[in-house]
Structures are given as C-alpha cells and as structure tokens.
Amino acid sequence: MASSSSSSEPIPAPKIRSLHGYDYSPKEQAEKEAILKQLESTYPNVNPLWAEYVYDFCYHTPQDQLDRIMETNAWDYRSKFNGKLESKK
C-alpha cells in the first residue's frame, strides 16, 4: 500500500442527518421515541421500521386527511392475503 500525506489528517466527524427526510426538533424526537417504545411494547410483532413509517405519516398528515382515509376505507382492499378465497370445486 502506498502511504499518502492525507493519512495523517484526522477524519472529520460524520454529519448527523434525519431519517426519511423529516426534521424533528429534539423535543419532537424525544416524543417520537417515547411513542415508538410504547408501540413496540403494545404491538411486539410489528416491525419497528413499519411503526416508524406509520408514525411519520400520521405526524405529517393533516388530521382531516387521516379522518377521510379512515372513513372511506381508502386503503382497504380485498386481496388473496386479507380476504376469503372462493374454493374451486
């Protein structure tokens, strides 16, 4: 290996960046972590990353839009995974 003069320079500290493109204040981040911890204990079989996605979506979506999604069942759909399949006889 060839030695370079840059190897004696210190490595800069990594920059801290927010995940998923959302910027939370320290207070908001602490609240988010507390809620995610509570969700994890209440729903231990839910993937923590999915829980975080849902939290971020609900936090950044206006309440009237969330209500409309729930009232109209906009995201409910029948598929072979969530509905009864007709048996062929």
Beta strands, then each sheet from edge to edge (+ up, - down):
end
